[in-house]
Amino acid sequence: MKKFSLIIILTALISAANLCVIFCEETPKVNALGAILMDAETGRVLWGKNEHNPLAMASTTKIMTAVLALESGRMNETVTVSSKAAAAPKVKMYLSTGEKIRLGDLMLALMLESSNDAAVAIAEHLGGTVADFCAEMTEKAQQIGAMNTVFETPSGLDAGDHHSTPYDLALITRYALTVPGFIELTNTSHASFSSDKREYSFNNRNRLLHEFPGANGVKTGFTNKAGHCFVGAAKRNDMQLISVVLGSGWGTKGKSQKWVDTKCVLNFGFDKFEFVTIVEAETVAGNIPVTRSRTPSVDFAFEETVRIPIGSHEKNSVYVEFNIPPSFQAPLKEGETLGTARVFIGNDFYYEIPLASTADAARHDFKTSLEKVLNMYFSFATESEVNIILPEI
């Protein structure tokens, strides 16, 4: 089947008024070894630095630990702390062997205080062993699409091949933001609760929540191998952004640099990008000839709406390429898929949209005309009395 392509530059749809008034050609300058900025709604990568490089990710690991725990639906169960959990290194909440504590309370210590003993206790309670729980974490990551991530600890402490990438962590966080209870957990500023042995009180260590307008996540991290890391999230108006910075530095300087890097990346996103509707569902995209029909042509329309976060530097590079035959033979049904439209941003393919007929086109030729006449003539005959077989024309 012969096909053709039609390219439309969408400058009329993406006017400068819809985008940032001022654009700086500079991209974010961060100290991090690897970093990324992703739009949470579409998953589009807006900027990256070594975003696919495998790196240690420290306690940003706990994002996945929290995801599996929340999805288990077992928050009200009582966890009995093992000696292995109690022996976990700092940062910790100093659980003791045999202590009994609610799983949901351990989650608060996990995400607010980044407690490693809480991570081990959660893993053992839900997975049976730390190794089995970590295998579940890695499997979940792959299901999400994070194919370059291996979890060997639920806490993020360095061990074996424990690693991820900025891109994978952004994907995992994008998923986590949709898990019921996750945003509420990571946005909790203070928590107090009790076990059967003592009382606990924690403040959220995520400075971004207090220092960046719209911040709503997510998790700090540090190990000697990973350096200072942070996965951040913020929402302004209708745009939810995810930032990841891994290896922003070591020591006191690195501890503060992760916040500088994160704010730089998020500010770039909010300053330079805005959602633009490229096409709307049911909008007529064109007209195509129909043969063997009294209807000479039918319109075809987009079956889906496509909204994309577009940078002001990209406003003249968005186009739609149509892939559809030059004509169709009747019959056609309304809603029948006729082809596709592919959205590109520059040279990068972004999304494919089905194109559907907006009306019926009944077949009209010698065969169908004869069938109509014969059907009318034998309208009073039963099916067993009449068996009409016409040759193909």
TORFIMAR-400506 format. One record per atom (N, C-alpha, C, CB): x, y, z negated. Coordinates in steps of 0.001 Angstrom, whole numbers, plus 500000, padded with zeros to 6 digits. Each point is the difference from the previous one (the first is absolute). Glycine has a CB too. Layout:
// residues N
XYZ/...
***
This chain:
// residues 393
500852498802500000/499148501198500000/500881501238500000/498159498773498770/501629502077502191/500801501213500095/499553501004498954/500348499606502450/500605501056496935/499691500971498959/500688501319500302/499736498156498316/499762502902501043/500648501285500174/500124500690498661/499104500185502329/501764500788497609/500224500758498768/499708501464500246/501735498353499241/497607502263499828/499721501423500048/500521500615498721/497961499668501465/502887501339498671/500621500632498834/499405501384499798/502134498705500369/497387501556498427/499421501290499655/500806500611498878/497708499251500719/502849501898499492/500699500717498935/498954500720499168/502108500285501407/497925499494497278/498919500469499141/500282501356499373/499460497641499548/501122503263501215/500320501303499426/498746500778499634/502095500029501336/496823499708499385/498761500722499682/499449499569498664/499504500211502421/500684498507497238/499481499499498733/500877500372498835/498970498142501218/502318501984499062/500949500225498906/500546501416500134/500619497524499884/498614503425499742/500420501387500102/500880500388498838/497920500527501232/502826500522498962/500885500462498931/499215500395498761/501623500782501717/497120499623498491/499178500395498849/499684498821499102/499021501823501367/500958496978499203/499695498811499210/501211499443499276/498207499497501606/502957501054498692/501227499470499431/500682501069499158/500262498428501949/500947501300497639/500719500954499170/500370501214500822/500883498148498566/498958503005500870/500302501231500716/501500500140500205/497949501074499040/502804498546499975/501453500127500077/500613498617499964/499941502260498883/500968497449502051/500686498710499991/501498500209499959/498114498954501268/502507500412497791/501450500025499892/500533498746500669/499933501347497840/501000498788503069/500518498861500738/500742499027499095/500171501444502013/500206498999496802/500754499141499104/499102498934499390/501562501891499514/498981496900500361/499317498913499312/500505499949498571/499719498690502151/499624500524496978/500435499964498601/501469499598499864/497658499435499343/503042501256499778/501386499652499686/500009499449498578/500960501799501568/499258496894498324/499959499342498701/501312499283499745/497510499731500175/502777500077498560/501217499300499601/499817498483500018/500612501969498594/498146497576501425/499689498576499901/500652499201501126/497838500589498894/502555498172500762/500575499108501010/498959499582501026/501644499182498312/497127500690501236/498891499664500885/498747500704499541/501028497782500509/498153502680500431/498794500750499628/498982499920501121/501355501558498563/497405498734501085/498929499974500997/498851500876499535/500661497679500718/498565502814500254/498740500691499750/498948499328500858/501153502212499453/497781497291499922/498943499280500713/498636500585499671/501397497920499980/497759502169501028/498606500364499773/499239498761499556/500122501855501722/499180498244497155/499336498825499429/498796499555500814/500774500735497769/498491500185502842/498789499621500729/500325499187501244/498883502052499143/502080498399501637/500298499362501282/501214499086499943/499003501963501107/501854498214497886/501252499252499949/501067500571500903/498691498005499461/501049503154501142/500979500583500899/501213500500499216/498160500643501591/503037499019498898/501239500507499407/500249501398500550/500966497652499750/499033503336499368/500174501387500408/501461500414500025/497769500495499055/503043498811500170/501445500293499960/500692498856499280/499605502520500006/501645497245500342/500740498958499306/501499500190500082/498137498474500472/502552500943498585/501461499958499971/500397498590499557/500203502519499474/500400496722501423/500379498612499699/498814499229499398/502393500741499628/496434499512500917/498779499473499374/499858498486500097/498943502153500530/501814497218500353/499920498539500123/501236499303499425/498590500306502040/502279500437497301/501199499408499406/499666499300498684/501406501777501086/499032496980498718/499789499318498715/500783500693498889/499635497822501208/499676502478497698/500614500683498869/499420499457498699/500367502072501399/500413498035497532/499452499710498667/498959501062499678/502172498903499224/496750500705500074/498898500947499779/499628500170498541/499164499386502217/501591499985496879/499813500215498561/498536499808499599/501938501600500005/497572499244499079/498660499781499422/498846500414500898/501043500328497817/499251500174503385/498896500167500952/499397498634500332/501093502078500965/499661496869498718/499503498615500065/498677499848499269/502353499185500138/497506501518498756/498836499815499128/498683500395500676/501496500414498053/498583500273503073/498784500289500762/499331498692500414/500992502177500835/499818496888499671/499447498713500406/499576499167498801/501437500064502028/499320500006496883/499601499299498776/498611500464499568/502420499777499296/497360501517500751/498704500562499614/498898499585500959/501182501930498978/499120498017502318/499002499610500998/499481498589499728/501116501494501688/499812497556498116/499574498619499751/499211499891498695/502008499175501261/498424501552497737/499293499944498718/498595500571500121/502186500187498805/497670500966501841/498685500610500157/499077499106500822/501050502269499834/499482497144501212/499164499158500859/499632498675499334/501082501054501978/499623498582496953/499648498769499281/498688500144499250/502419499475499776/497222501774499883/498772500237499249/500043499483498571/498813499891502140/502393499989497309/500151499385498674/500469501003498944/500518497837501130/499109503407499026/500510501055499129/499663499810498523/499805501502501932/499111497833497776/499585499841498596/500531498728499342/497967501274500574/502839497972500152/500576498804499404/501107500358499006/499439498717502084/500776500400496957/501056500204498997/501264499271500429/498277500236498170/502836500493501841/501292499458500394/500794499670498742/499982501328502164/500588497482497800/500915499629498917/501427500170500511/498317498353498997/502445502500500369/501330500377500474/500994498864499756/499485502430499547/501265497203501489/501016498954499885/501319500599499513/498882498681501844/502030500450497771/501329500462499592/500743500618501177/500074498223498232/499670501263502979/500632500564501198/499536501421500246/500161497716500978/498538502524498872/499475501354500175/500555500935498933/497909499059501019/502120500471497750/500486500833498899/501477500363500171/498316498917498498/502444500226502201/501436500219500168/500340500861501213/500362497817498904/498637502637501841/500265500818501189/500764501264499610/497913499106501107/503007501339499749/500794501188499679/499197501290500129/502019498779500773/498525502282498689/499356501315500106/499924500404501484/500865500677497682/498121500097502653/499002500691499164/498949498987499565/500384502211501207/499178497855497507/499063499017499500/499135500599498912/501599498177500569/497291501120499112/499110500443498942/500278499250498696/498267500560501725/502739498579498312/500458499227498835/498920499065499463/501532501878499429/497939497326501514/499099498910499612/500781498948499214/498546500412502040/500758498855497087/500637498937499227/499423498649500399/500395501590498089/500400497376501755/499573498649500358/498741499608499215/502396499380500519/496619500113500205/498746499584499387/498981501113499842/501293498296498836/499087502930501448/499073501137499885/498855499830500999/501887501524499245/496924498847500342/498818499879500857/499503501400500360/499370497773498933/500417502421502355/499652501333500478/499139499882501261/502141500955499023/496966499985501159/499096499998501150/500784500273501288/498095500781498526/501574498480502530/500690500174501282/499854501423500527/499608497586500503/499184502983499388/499791501368500474/500876501011499292/497689499375500538/502634500372498178/500888500901499267/501447499848500470/498458499884498022/501942498891502293/501331499790500568/500157500753501316/500105497752498899/498811502358501851/500047500729501271/500326501476499787/498341498387500953/501136502177497979/500300501397499687/501476500175499669/497658500313499161/502892498776500065/501424500059499681/500847499791501256/499510499158497681/500015499969503188/500712499701501242/500154501235500876/499121497676499896/499786503064500309/500010501092500969/500310501367499397/498373498692501291/501347501509497428/500303501285499372/501424500042499467/497594500237499404/502801498688499900/501304499946499337/501023499217500813/498837500164497808/500686499080503191/500846499114500809/500633498905499151/500459501900501554/498764497517497577/500508499011499046/500298498668500682/498697501123498183/502555498434501708/500410498747500629/499446498777499271/502067501144500783/497813498953497894/499426498858499273/498515499829500337/501665500357498136/497644500738502108/498607499913500433/499909499309501355/499455502093498714/501478498217502195/500003499398501335/500162498486499916/500958502117500942/499972497423498207/500232498561499857/498790499322499361/502474500414499797/496952500216499198/498827499417499336/498828499877500962/500764500968497826/499035500048503003/498925499962501003/500257498886501008/499622502476499719/501618497436500765/500355498999501006/499783498585499474/501673501594500963/498769498153497807/499852498660499424/498535499657499750/502253500237498944/496978500747500621/498587499746499701/499223499688501276/500151501523498004/500127499203503063/499228499831501236/500576498922500911/499361502390499840/501965497478500166/500625499082500946/500501498703499414/500612501967501236/499368497925497436/500542498811499348/501469500160499704/498311498613501152/502466501718499881/501420500312499835/500313501271500771/500588497551499713/500507503095499926/500427501204500716/500277499672501458/500977500943497886/499682497928502370/500338499619501370/498743499811500856/502091498901499143/496908500440500312/498769499773500758/499261501313500262/499825497708498987/500175503162500010/499336501297500184/500722500825501059/499222499953497608/502103500020502386/500773500747501000/499759499449501398/501738500502498271/498088498190501838/499661499407501297/498650500522500488/501324497934499416/497723502219499668/498703500576500344/500148501458500426/498886498432498388/501994502300500945/500247501395500366/500547500104501423/500432500545497586/500536498606502740/500591500023501338/498976499607501053/502235499458499016/496955499532500682/498961499572500934/498990501123500228/500297497615499247/499317503071499692/499053501112500131/500593501114500856/499018499433497756/502258500845502047/500667501029500794/499930499660501484/501533500500498074/498702498249502260/499944499582501397/498597500111500557/501903498468499589/497094501221499604/498613500152500446/499682501452500321/499352498025498614/501222502877500619/499779501433500218/500738500490501245/499715500315497524/501332498961502875/500820500410501139/501403500389499620/497956500746501084/502356499161497623/501352500333499512/500876498764500149/499094501726498349/501433498089502846/500694498761500343/501464499993499576/498447499772501903/502082501366497684/501411500071499620/500131500267498510/500598500825502295/498585498485496921/499997500172498547/500066498635499329/498673502143500205/502199497736498810/500107498781499198/499986500411498535/501313498773501816/497767500646497420/499928500266498563/500598498821499243/497933501437500307/503062498850498864/500574498965499132/499829500335498528/501646499476501785/497857501720497934/499624500376498637/498699500794500077/502437500041499219/496713499877499737/498779500809499989/500242501405499470/498694497916499696/502512502318499790/500334501277499375/500779500930500918/500011498830497831/500737500588503112/500857500791500867/501457499959499599/498078501448500418/502245497862498484/501400499838499626/500735499246501099/499395500013497549/501841500360502701/500773499406501091/500209498514499767/501141502190500382/498573497017500655/500207498557499914/499972499420501398/498954499906497704/502043499270502628/500006499284501264/499741500880501201/499252498043498763/499766501564502035/499687500709501251/498832500964499840/500852498037501265/498904502408497520/498889500921499725/500208501299500781/499674498995497688/499435501296503260/500166501219500801/498691500343500719/502461499483500311/497495501724500200/498921500440500875/500566501063500926/498210499483498256/500908501210502422/500381501132500851/499046501149499706/500923498466501820/499455502764498508/499050501096499818/498686499764500744/501933501537499721/498156497922501499/498786499730500772/499112498973499302/501250500537502100/499350498373497437/499213498967499331/499354500521498724/501520498277500958/499224502498498275/499437500545498758/498852500959500288/502235499756498902/497870500989502200/498890500878500388/498766499176500369/501644501728500815/498563497169499912/498881499117500341/499353499411498751/501121499463502170/499721500081496903/499483499414498763/499218501043499207/501933498385499938/498588502830500004/499321501065499267/498711500402500692/502202500810499159/497822499228502167/498771500298500752/498902499010499623/501363500942501907/499015497795497999/499038498977499589/499587500198498543/501007498395501655/499974501870497484/499726500145498568/498988501106499728/502302499180499515/497769501898501245/499086501125499792/498545499617500252/501842501539500651/497940497348500059/498628499539500266/499512498992498959/500409500383502429/500478499138496700/499631498999499002/499254500684498857/502004498566500613/496789500997499066/499240500632498918/500790500041498694/497895499220501089/502178501964498328/500678500182498728/501438500449500109/498513498303499133/502087501599502086/501430500321500116/500264501497499808/500267498054501561/499006502779499140/500224501446499884/499706500471498577/499411500302502436/499524499170496971/499669500378498618/501129499602499054/497543499736500501/503046499101499736/501104499534499168/501218500904500131/499154497668500238/501246502623500985/501218500790500209/499813501469499648/500639498413501790/498099502034498106/499737501401499646/499711500196498515/499124500327502292/500921498604496936/499790500114498555/501184500751499388/498648497837499952/501082503247499375/501089500823499452/500502499480498654/499033501962501191/500063497444498025/500390499510498671/499130498801499637/500737502327499284/499854496716500017/499247498815499582/500442499553498618/499736499301502393/499295500320496792/500266499420498677/499163498741499853/500520502277498996/500077496666500451/499290498731499815/500748499180498961/499123500032502388/500288498841497252/500584499158498952/500055498548500441/499144501575498257/501858497708501258/500052498545500122/499587499425498647/501854500071501785/498370498635498004/499681499427498690/501085500315498970/498732498168501147/502356502504499306/501116500264499092/500326501471499794/500879497844500708/498809503003500311/500392501404499854/499217500885500958/502287499281499283/497915502030500554/499354500983500863/501028500547500992/498343500606498166/501165499781502989/500869500536501061/499427501324500515/500720497651500657/500176503199499804/499591501277500585/501005500380501086/498897500740497822/500587499577503375/500878500301501132/499530501230500753/500545497581500195/500410503156500338/499739501109500913/500498499615501390/500189501699498113/499120498762502896/500369499685501378/501308500702500364/497563499713500614/503399499533499908/501309500540500357/500038500636501392/500991498272498532/497896501720502151/499943500537501355/499834501517499954/499011497836500842/502091502885499302/499980501467499955/499215500604501156/502203499938498857/497716499342502243/499331500545501179/498549500362499694/501509498636501460/497860500602497656/498602500250499661/499785501388499424/499728497577499596/501291502974499771/499881501313499351/500665501114500807/499948498833497801/500867500787503177/500821501009500681/499641500200501469/501803499419498430/497317499740502108/499694500098501431/498491499975500198/502183498871500599/497239502194499960/498547500059500200/499504498840500861/500104502492499786/498882496827499708/499408498890500728/500634498652499734/499431501623501699/501632498323497484/500686498734499742/499067498997499339/502162501231499782/497875497520500680/499175498949499396/500732498654499942/497965501192500843/503346498843499050/500770498759499842/501493500269500186/498028498659500824/502864500349499046/499603498615499754/500958499375498997/499017499806502324/502319500056497997/500882499240499113/501460500396500144/498393498131500126/502244502049498701/501437500269499940/500786498690500006/499559502140498737/501766497975501416/500851498818499913/501467500361499909/498303498743501279/502455500439497997/501465500148499958/500653498692499574/499759502446499460/501262497163501274/500962498984499564/501365500461500489/498271498092500066/502764501287499427/501353500374500419/500201499777501501/500842499422497706/498505499545502820/500128499706501429/499129500921500843/500503497626499433/498283502628500121/499039500760500806/500191501504499912/498414498156499666/502146502324499218/500006501428499764/498605500464499613/501895500289501624/497904501006498406/498692500552499622/499061499954501201/501080501507498271/497738497934501518/499019499785501057/498642500530499563/501263497974500801/497911502318500184/498632500403499666/499087499790501196/500869501683498350/497994497719501382/498909499934500974/498942500985499537/500468497549500600/499248503423500232/499048501043499630/498766499980500880/501892501377499196/497066499279500339/498775500145500784/499323501296499607/499722497497500182/499674503143500792/499286501249499728/498906500173501037/502061501047498971/496844499587500612/498874500230500902/499590501458499948/499219497635499692/500675502950501488/499499501370500127/498965500020501118/502201500997499169/496654499583500536/498885500009500940/499703498559500415/500616502332500833/499506497341500455/499654498649500443/501238499178500330/497848500886500882/503320499565498705/501235499290500339/500666499410498765/500304501527501946/499835497137498056/500699499277498941/501349499552500551/497809499223498936/503260501287500461/501349499674500453/500708499105498999/500102502168501230/500818497013499291/500836499121499190/501453500298500327/498211498196499925/502591502007499050/501435500220500193/500778498917499271/499645502491500227/501491497139500332/500904499051499351/501408500548500123/498483498020500508/502234502050498368/501422500333500032/500745498948499183/499521502501500260/501429496842500367/500798498969499346/501462500427499986/498370498206500727/502252501687498112/501402500377499877/500221501490500134/500591497794500893/498627503007498381/500168501455500045/501259500465499275/497529500215500121/503081498898499130/501232500341499295/500120499233498699/499942502260501030/501150497957498280/500274499321498739/500285501046498933/500907497962501208/498972501635497542/500283500902498904/498941501076499855/502404499555500336/497948501474498902/499052501088499730/499568500710501273/501047500294497766/499894499904503139/499679500682501253/498998499203500815/502267501036500004/497949497652500086/499081499156500754/498622499947499384/501927498668500727/498024501390497949/498718499944499295/499105501161500380/501115498830498118/499480502344502039/499213501170500413/499848500073501513/500802501211497973/500165498221502752/499972500082501465/498823499248500592/502467500211499988/497093498704499387/498864499245500566/498741500851500054/500991497881499121/498865503039499905/498839500889500028/500169501052501096/499630499627497529/501585500872502640/500278500981501060/499737499370501364/501731501145498547/498794497642501651/499798499302501273/498523499764500271/502226498903499731/497054500627499258/498577499686500169/499196501237500363/500242498138498365/499972502954500931/499257501227500284/500318500535501392/499995500527497557/501268499339502848/500400500436501336/499237499218501069/502283500611499123/497656498087500709/499328499136500979/498496500288500042/501750498225499620/497620501862499216/498557500247499960/499656501395500513/499817498430498064/500964502562501578/499746501353500505/500089500046501516/500899500947497875/500065498339502686/500118499921501453/498708499464500604/502484499645499797/496974499308499599/498773499419500527/498818500936499950/500854497829499306/498946502798499546/498837500882499856/500165501301500791/499600499017497733/501629501442502431/500231501259500715/499932499836501514/501416500734498102/499007498118502397/500180499858501446/498972499123500697/502368500331499570/496802498944499665/499062499072500626/498565500308499596/501784498254500034/497325501463500904/498572500144499734/499239499000500863/500279502459499416/498591497054500064/499212499048500759/499333500673501189/499624498674497920/500457500661503221/499343500454501219/499190498836500566/501851501691500480/496907498574499908/499181498971500638/500363499960501478/498105500317498322/502493498583502104/500421499856501395/498820499650500884/502267499282499245/496951499725500364/498776499644500720/498931499663498976/501306499138502005/497427501029498393/498883499655499134/499204498856500608/499892502364499155/499643496739500005/499197498876500454/498762500487500745/500833498633498071/498813500652502987/498818500246500842/500160501209500910/498619498983498220/502563501644501781/500254501089500939/500302499417501370/500869501479498144/498449499017502887/500223499507501361/501421500344500433/497541500261500560/503177498701499915/501393500189500406/500166500063501508/500687498825497940/498293500697502806/500103500010501454/498848499271500636/502456500114499810/497680499672501515/498952499379500792/500663499022500960/498488502047499810/500860496802500408/500621498981500841/498976499441500981/501621499426498156/498772500344503123/499075499463501005/499555498576499655/501101501444501730/497647498248498652/499454498655499818/499480499511501349/499382500474497567/501100498380502870/499556499421501269/498868499007499761/502307500303500963/496961499399500133/498861499084499973/498948500424498971/501529498159500726/498207503129499235/499002500538499077/499411501265500585/501205499014498023/497523501250501646/499407501280500389/500546501137499160/497939498809500716/502709500836498163/500681501009499182/501422500143500543/498584499460497919/501724501660502736/501303500107500673/501189500064499048/498824501151501823/500928499285496953/501106500119499047/499437500046498583/501422501223501711/499435498524497324/499614500123498594/501085500777499261/498692497817500087/500882502852498877/500962500660499117/500589498985499038/498747502175500184/502474498082499376/500587499196498924/500448500936498889/500751498200501630/499178501304497137/500248500846498834/500953499308499021/497720501042500277/502915499768498876/500860499470498941/499133499287498958/501705501855500381/498737496973499182/499245499246498995/500398500371498577/499800498142501632/501288502563498180/500477500340498660/500454501456499953/500699497609499627/499263502944499166/500584501314499747/501451499821499556/497729500960499369/503148499856501150/501415499936499619/500438501358499455/500451498224501758/499940501766496949/500569501183499350/501456499702499670/497739500689499037/503128500245501267/501428499782499777/500590501215499294/500151498515502046/500720501258496954/500760501132499465/501060500403501017/499596499240497608/500287501970502897/500884500483501059/500828501163499478/498362499262501772/502926500740498554/500873501107499646/499899501108501025/501542498421498848/498696502789500720/499906501128500930/501006499868501135/499215501450498127/501876497861501649/500992499780501044/499556498934501004/501768500667498373/497114498646501331/499526498917500863/498760500375500801/500946498405498370/498583502819501487/498670500338500518/499884499837501524/499772501589498095/501330498523502645/499938499861501451/500420498616500483/500448502426500164/499763496654498915/500522498687500405/498990498874499840/502241500799499361/496529499526500233/498975498970499809/499228499825501304/499804500550497525/500086498204502931/499205499751501200/499307498648499902/501575501411501357/497394498432499492/499220498770500051/500146499401501390/498354500860498263/501990497865501787/500168499285501264/498867498994500145/502522500294499925/496721499824501183/498871499093500227/500453498790500808/498395501941499921/501151496890499663/500312498757500693/498676499310500308/502273499767498835/497262500426502414/498664499548500368/499987499716501503/498926501349498111/500356497627502358/499955499709501437/499396501172500781/499792497544499481/500509502538501829/499467501125500801/498497499910500247/502218500154501088/497202498645498773/498553499844500167/499569498705499322/500031501292502193/498634498577497632/499430498774499429/498865499525500884/500634500707497660/499129497990502301/498882499409500722/498864499743499023/501559498945501692/497242501443498698/498823499771499166/499769498493499848/498975502201500764/500384497373498154/499344500847498995/500945500427498882/497870498841500521/501818502315498883/500686500491498808/498962500271498916/501867501015501398/498515498762497373/499119500271498870/500507501214499221/499394497548499856/499695503217499604/500384501106499123/500805499460498817/497938501313500685/503173499317499035/500856499561498908/501057498992500406/498114500427498522/501860499137502741/500992499022500482/501375500677500113/498192498723501274/502827500601498223/501351500561500048/500529499944501419/500418499301497624/500040501852502880/500481500107501378/501515500134500090/497837501044500587/502776499435498334/501443500216500009/500443500555498671/499967500389502463/501204500231497543/500550500561498762/500614501368500265/500438497684499126/499662503075499804/500732501260500023/501112499901498965/497945501325500751/503274498992499642/501153499893499115/500487501399499650/500649497767501007/499440502494497684/500446501307499518/501510499959499779/497746500439498906/502939500556501635/501448500133499831/500333501319499338/500387498570502011/500654501413497178/500591501228499473/501427500023500532/498524500042497868/501710500798503117/501273499950500700/500107498664500723/501082501537498296/500032497773501507/500190498692500620/499516498849499125/501936500953501204/497542499372497623/499620498968499037/498518499654500116/501803500804498461/497918497910501810/498613499537500002/499461500063498581/500425498493501991/498337502010497879/499413500145498678/498807499073499774/500772502352500015/498256497652500905/498762499258499730/499279499717501317/499795501077497710/499478497802502336/499223499618501173/498507500006499657/501931498598500859/497277502041500002/498566500166499771/499226499308501121/500393502202498796/498612496967500900/499164499405501051/499139501069500681/499962497819498728/499796501983502558/499110500860500772/498778499179500397/501946501411500865/496864499118498909/498773499232500225/499049500727500931/500257498985497749/498984500232503021/498966500547500875/498914500670499162/500478498220501731/499020502914498760/498946500709499267/498603499651500496/501609501842499610/498303497312501435/498680499665500550/500071498652500718/499433502462500258/499391496969500003/499912498784500802/500159500332501472/498506498949498283/501970500077502468/500011500100501469/499564498637500521/501875501780500050/496847498131500362/499450498719500457/500529499651501382/497933500393498636/502220498308501594/500487499533501290/498888500155501048/501587498362498859/498781502082502367/499018500154501077/500671499601501315/498777501876498755/500908496908501713/500479499523501296/498989498982500524/502454500388499365/497885498946501726/499045499061500614/499599498898499024/501004500477502244/499963498987497037/499717498891499087/499041500418498898/502251499054500490/498038502068498850/499152500414498887/498630500445500487/502034500679498729/497903499946502466/498695500405500545/499148498778500300/501029502070500976/499587496891499625/499263498775500301/499538499313498724/501325499733502102/499508500263496864/499611499412498721/498771500688499430/502381499394499573/497573501937500526/498857500746499467/498722499625500746/501528501895499354/498569498009501994/498820499659500802/499501498609499643/500820501470501863/500114497567498072/499614498628499700/499452499871498584/501733499196501602/498829501524497467/499502499943498621/498576500523499917/502334500281499144/497391500794501622/498637500529500015/499041498996500639/500909502347500118/499554497002500981/499137499070500735/499652498770499158/501028500794502144/499961498730497109/499793498806499194/499764500326498523/501427498751501615/498034502428498122/499846500432498611/499049499115499210/500463502307500747/498661496959499964/499059499148499285/500463498551499929/498182501517500729/502985498184499847/500518498628499975/500760499752498718/500146499979502494/499899498752497094/500776499656498811/501443499746500406/497960499012498875/502909500968500128/501415499816500273/500268498658500665/500532501456498053/498696497506501583/500212498674500573/499525499904501453/499763499056497707/499377501892502694/499458499967501345/500885500716501014/497748499892498993/503014501031500568/500803500813500910/501465499975499542/497996501490500516/502880498185500383/501428500020499741/500686500655501170/499867497926498588/500395503354501302/500530500765501114/501507500145499851/497819501234500236/502905498316500749/501459500159500017/500359500792501233/500383497825498750/500171503344501061/500383500869501121/501494499957500206/498048501490499552/502406498574501673/501448500001500246/500624501321499552/499672498432501945/501576501503497691/500731501208499667/500186500833501258/501175498831498096/498650502483501764/500174500908501147/501381500652499930/497497500442500095/
***
